[in-house]
Amino acid sequence: MDDEALMRGRVYGADHDDPDPGPRPGRVYRELVAGPLDGLLLDVTGWSADRLAAGAALATEIGAYGRGGHALYGPRPADPRRWDWQGDAP
């Protein structure tokens, strides 16, 4: 994904009523690939290298566990700007 395409995406956690749910200038994002959050951007501004390497368990109601569940995403080794879905967890 090029920088221009990245700036058109929707940010994970943005309010559904937000008229501008896209990325903000000066912030750092990762593209979520596959799984229930496919195509969303995750704001990782200020995350340490260790935290970035660990990935994230992101709350979602549309995963295998429904309300209260999480989608697990981690950095793609060949392209750390993209985080691949690794499964769902309660």
Secondary structure, DSSP 8 states (H G I E B T S, - for coil): --HHHHTTS-BTT--TT-S--S--TT--EEEEESSTTTT-EEE-TT--HHHHHH-EEEEESSSTT-TTEEEEEEEETTEEEEEEEEEEE-
